[in-house]
Amino acid sequence: MVPLIAEVIGQNVSSLTQRALQCVNQKKPVFTADWNATENLKHNLNLLALLGQMRTSLVSAADDVFIAPYHPAVDAARYNAAEVCRELLKRLAIDRIDRLIKQGVCDVIVEAACEKITDYLSGGANVVTVEEMLGLVKSKLIGQIGGQEARVYCLERITLYMVRFFVSMVCLKRDTDNVLDHLRDIGDFELGLGSFFPDFETQNEECAKGYRELRALKALIAWPKWDKGVGGNTAVELRAEAFCADLRTSSLAHFLFNFADSLLSSPHHVGNKGVGEYAASLQGIEGEAVAKEGVGVCCEKWRERGGERKEVVACVKRIAGLF
């Protein structure tokens, strides 16, 4: 009887999640200019709250049906029935709701929020400090999300995006004359992250890698050997440094553009993109593929401009060889 009940519930949840997916509002924007939620965002937040309530009910359903009404006189058969019901509901219903919450609703919210954050970190928004921006994201968005799992998921994805985007932006600036300014900016950003998402570093391995890259960026910028200039062994020496293991290959390659000949165009220039638009595309495995292609095009065009000069060919091989 328990498997039959769970199967019926699973079928109903499957039908409901399909309908709910059709109700997700894909329209933009989700924020007004002053970071207030638009009707598009409010709709998705309400849908998220409804799904969260359903999930909570299903999680407690087995205990509510088989144990709570008979407490304290609960026999082993009812405990076994509750356990079977719990496992079946998780597989047939709860997991489906979780997928819809994360991939169907949260990802839409996160994508839109990241676009707004990109606008600010690219210098196109009227927010005074990074801390103020993080505070607005937390109060105007994260604080409005119902359900602990959905809230943490959105917080995790948004924070990881911000860290990767910030690192890419710093590496693409081609400005090594203001090392102290860069280090101060990184410190301010790291401090803001500490209050925005205190558990980011320990959340999961992907988040830990993002945090380690932020730390490694400081070591890269302050690397003592930059003062001696860039030569044929620079890439090899960099790879030997422990902090380089925590940097994405794209970050390291883009940073080396700081020391390249002026004839070597930056990847975003070659692709006719703004630096923020290009940095936003450098997320995950797909982002590394974008960077590899962009750097490759830059190096090829540079080789064409420089002819077959040995120093040009050697430098192209050093940068392209990072991938």
C-alpha distance (Angstrom), angle and dihedral (degrees) to the residues before:
residue distance angle dihedral
M1 . . .
V2 3.84 . .
P3 3.85 94.1 .
L4 3.81 89.9 48.4
I5 3.82 92.6 52.2
A6 3.79 92.0 46.3
E7 3.82 91.4 48.7
V8 3.81 92.0 52.3
I9 3.81 90.7 49.1
G10 3.81 89.6 48.1
Q11 3.80 91.7 52.7
N12 3.79 91.8 49.8
V13 3.81 92.0 47.4
S14 3.81 90.6 48.8
S15 3.79 90.7 53.3
L16 3.78 91.7 45.8
T17 3.82 94.6 49.1
Q18 3.80 90.4 52.0
R19 3.79 90.1 53.5
A20 3.81 91.7 43.8
L21 3.81 90.9 52.9
Q22 3.80 88.5 57.6
C23 3.81 88.5 53.8
V24 3.81 95.3 57.8
N25 3.79 108.7 116.0
Q26 3.81 108.9 -129.9
K27 3.79 94.2 178.9
K28 3.80 123.6 116.3
P29 2.95 151.2 -104.9
V30 3.78 103.5 49.2
F31 3.81 94.4 178.0
T32 3.76 133.0 49.2
A33 3.81 119.9 -134.7
D34 3.83 90.3 -87.8
W35 3.83 93.2 48.8
N36 3.80 97.4 -102.2
A37 3.79 116.6 144.4
T38 3.80 117.3 -99.5
E39 3.80 122.0 -142.9
N40 3.83 87.9 -97.2
L41 3.80 91.2 61.6
K42 3.80 94.5 40.5
H43 3.80 89.8 55.0
N44 3.82 92.4 53.5
L45 3.80 92.4 44.7
N46 3.81 90.1 53.3
L47 3.81 90.1 49.1
L48 3.81 89.5 49.3
A49 3.81 91.1 51.0
L50 3.82 91.1 51.0
L51 3.80 92.5 50.2
G52 3.80 90.1 46.6
Q53 3.80 91.8 54.2
M54 3.80 90.7 49.3
R55 3.79 90.8 50.1
T56 3.80 91.9 50.1
S57 3.81 90.8 51.4
L58 3.81 92.5 49.8
V59 3.81 92.5 48.2
S60 3.81 91.2 56.4
A61 3.84 96.2 35.4
A62 3.80 96.7 95.7
D63 3.80 93.3 52.7
D64 3.81 92.7 41.2
V65 3.82 92.2 54.4
F66 3.80 105.8 34.3
I67 3.81 106.1 26.0
A68 3.82 115.7 20.4
P69 3.86 97.3 58.8
Y70 3.82 91.5 52.3
H71 3.78 100.0 40.2
P72 3.02 126.9 163.4
A73 3.82 93.3 14.5
V74 3.81 96.1 59.4
D75 3.81 116.9 148.8
A76 3.81 128.1 -152.5
A77 3.82 92.7 -101.2
R78 3.80 92.1 61.7
Y79 3.82 91.8 46.3
N80 3.80 89.0 52.0
A81 3.81 91.5 47.2
A82 3.81 90.2 50.7
E83 3.80 91.6 50.5
V84 3.81 92.6 49.4
C85 3.79 90.7 46.8
R86 3.80 91.7 48.2
E87 3.81 93.3 53.0
L88 3.81 93.8 45.1
L89 3.80 93.9 47.8
K90 3.79 90.8 50.1
R91 3.80 92.4 52.9
L92 3.80 98.5 38.3
A93 3.79 102.2 35.3
I94 3.81 119.1 2.9
D95 3.82 95.4 52.5
R96 3.81 89.7 51.3
I97 3.79 91.4 51.9
D98 3.82 90.5 47.9
R99 3.81 90.9 53.4
L100 3.78 91.1 49.6
I101 3.80 92.8 46.8
K102 3.80 93.6 50.3
Q103 3.80 105.6 31.3
G104 3.77 99.4 26.2
V105 3.81 104.9 39.9
C106 3.81 110.8 7.8
D107 3.80 94.8 49.1
V108 3.82 90.2 54.8
I109 3.80 90.4 50.6
V110 3.81 92.7 45.2
E111 3.80 93.6 48.9
A112 3.79 92.2 52.0
A113 3.81 92.4 45.3
C114 3.80 91.0 50.2
E115 3.80 90.4 53.7
K116 3.80 89.4 55.2
I117 3.80 91.2 46.7
T118 3.81 90.6 48.3
D119 3.79 89.1 55.3
Y120 3.79 90.4 55.3
L121 3.80 98.7 42.4
S122 3.82 88.7 47.8
G123 3.80 89.2 58.4
G124 3.80 97.6 -105.5
A125 3.80 101.4 111.8
N126 3.79 133.3 76.7
V127 3.80 100.4 -123.3
V128 3.78 118.4 126.9
T129 3.80 102.5 -144.5
V130 3.79 140.9 7.9
E131 3.80 88.9 -115.1
E132 3.79 90.6 55.9
M133 3.79 91.1 50.4
L134 3.81 91.9 49.1
G135 3.79 89.6 48.6
L136 3.79 91.0 53.2
V137 3.80 92.5 49.0
K138 3.79 90.8 50.2
S139 3.80 96.3 46.6
K140 3.81 100.0 35.3
L141 3.81 97.9 40.4
I142 3.81 118.5 7.6
G143 3.79 93.1 43.6
Q144 3.82 90.4 53.3
I145 3.81 95.9 54.4
G146 3.78 113.9 103.1
G147 3.80 119.6 -141.7
Q148 3.79 126.4 43.5
E149 3.81 96.1 -119.2
A150 3.81 94.0 49.7
R151 3.80 91.0 45.6
V152 3.80 93.7 51.1
Y153 3.81 91.9 44.0
C154 3.82 92.5 53.9
L155 3.80 91.4 43.6
E156 3.79 91.1 50.8
R157 3.83 95.9 47.7
I158 3.81 94.4 44.6
T159 3.80 93.4 47.3
L160 3.80 93.2 47.7
Y161 3.79 90.1 50.0
M162 3.80 92.0 49.9
V163 3.80 93.1 49.9
R164 3.81 93.9 49.6
F165 3.79 92.2 43.8
F166 3.80 92.8 48.6
V167 3.82 92.7 49.5
S168 3.81 91.4 48.6
M169 3.80 92.0 49.1
V170 3.81 92.5 52.1
C171 3.82 91.9 48.2
L172 3.81 92.3 49.2
K173 3.80 96.7 51.5
R174 3.83 95.7 88.1
D175 3.78 90.5 -149.7
T176 3.80 115.8 123.9
D177 3.79 96.2 155.9
N178 3.80 93.0 84.3
V179 3.79 102.5 52.5
L180 3.79 94.0 149.4
D181 3.82 91.1 51.7
H182 3.81 90.4 52.1
L183 3.79 92.4 48.4
R184 3.81 90.7 48.5
D185 3.82 91.2 50.2
I186 3.80 90.8 50.2
G187 3.79 90.4 48.5
D188 3.81 91.8 50.6
F189 3.80 90.8 48.3
E190 3.80 92.1 48.6
L191 3.79 90.7 48.6
G192 3.81 90.6 51.0
L193 3.80 91.0 50.5
G194 3.79 90.0 53.3
S195 3.80 91.5 63.7
F196 3.82 95.4 34.4
F197 3.81 97.0 53.7
P198 3.85 111.8 0.3
D199 3.83 93.1 -179.9
F200 3.81 96.1 48.4
E201 3.80 95.4 109.4
T202 3.82 92.8 53.4
Q203 3.80 99.0 35.6
N204 3.82 96.4 98.0
E205 3.80 139.7 -39.9
E206 3.80 94.2 -85.3
C207 3.80 91.7 54.0
A208 3.81 91.0 44.4
K209 3.82 89.7 54.6
G210 3.79 90.5 50.8
Y211 3.80 91.7 51.4
R212 3.80 92.5 46.7
E213 3.81 89.8 52.6
L214 3.80 90.4 54.5
R215 3.80 88.9 53.3
A216 3.80 91.8 44.9
L217 3.81 90.4 52.9
K218 3.79 89.4 64.3
A219 3.79 90.6 51.7
L220 3.81 90.9 47.9
I221 3.79 93.9 52.2
A222 3.80 92.9 45.7
W223 3.84 95.0 44.2
P224 3.84 104.5 140.8
K225 3.80 94.6 -142.0
W226 3.81 92.6 68.7
D227 3.81 86.8 78.0
K228 3.80 89.6 64.1
G229 3.81 92.5 56.3
V230 3.79 131.6 -114.2
G231 3.77 118.8 -68.6
G232 3.75 142.7 160.8
N233 3.80 94.2 -69.8
T234 3.82 97.7 45.5
A235 3.80 96.5 100.1
V236 3.81 91.3 46.5
E237 3.80 92.2 48.6
L238 3.78 91.1 48.0
R239 3.78 92.3 51.6
A240 3.79 88.4 54.3
E241 3.81 91.3 59.5
A242 3.81 115.2 97.6
F243 3.82 94.0 -134.6
C244 3.82 91.6 60.3
A245 3.80 90.1 70.6
D246 3.82 87.9 68.1
L247 3.81 95.5 50.9
R248 3.77 123.6 89.0
T249 3.79 111.5 -118.3
S250 3.80 88.5 -120.0
S251 3.82 91.4 56.5
L252 3.79 92.6 51.2
A253 3.81 94.2 45.3
H254 3.81 93.2 47.9
F255 3.79 91.4 48.5
L256 3.81 90.8 54.5
F257 3.79 87.9 60.7
N258 3.82 84.9 75.0
F259 3.79 88.7 74.0
A260 3.79 99.5 37.7
D261 3.77 129.4 108.8
S262 3.80 115.0 -81.0
L263 3.82 88.2 -115.7
L264 3.81 89.2 68.0
S265 3.81 104.9 90.8
S266 3.79 120.0 -150.1
P267 3.81 115.9 -105.5
H268 3.81 94.0 -112.7
H269 3.81 90.7 53.2
V270 3.79 91.9 51.6
G271 3.80 89.4 49.9
N272 3.82 92.3 46.7
K273 3.80 91.3 -120.9
G274 3.77 134.3 131.9
V275 3.79 114.8 -107.6
G276 3.82 90.8 -112.4
E277 3.80 93.4 50.3
Y278 3.80 91.0 49.7
A279 3.83 93.7 45.5
A280 3.81 89.7 50.7
S281 3.82 89.5 59.4
L282 3.83 93.2 56.6
Q283 3.80 96.9 86.7
G284 3.80 124.1 129.2
I285 3.80 126.3 -33.0
E286 3.79 91.8 -32.6
G287 3.79 89.3 55.1
E288 3.80 91.9 55.3
A289 3.80 89.3 52.7
V290 3.82 89.8 51.3
A291 3.81 90.4 50.1
K292 3.80 93.2 47.2
E293 3.77 91.1 52.7
G294 3.82 93.2 44.5
V295 3.80 94.4 48.5
G296 3.79 90.6 45.7
V297 3.81 92.1 54.4
C298 3.82 91.1 47.5
C299 3.79 92.8 50.7
E300 3.79 92.5 47.1
K301 3.80 92.6 51.0
W302 3.79 90.0 46.6
R303 3.79 90.8 51.7
E304 3.78 89.3 51.4
R305 3.81 91.5 51.5
G306 3.78 93.7 45.1
G307 3.76 96.0 44.6
E308 3.78 114.9 -150.9
R309 3.80 97.3 -35.9
K310 3.79 107.3 151.5
E311 3.81 95.1 -131.4
V312 3.82 91.4 52.0
V313 3.80 94.0 48.2
A314 3.81 91.4 46.5
C315 3.81 93.3 49.4
V316 3.81 91.8 48.1
K317 3.79 89.9 52.7
R318 3.82 91.7 49.7
I319 3.80 94.7 53.7
A320 3.80 97.4 37.7
G321 3.81 89.3 44.8
L322 3.79 91.1 65.8
F323 3.79 88.6 76.8
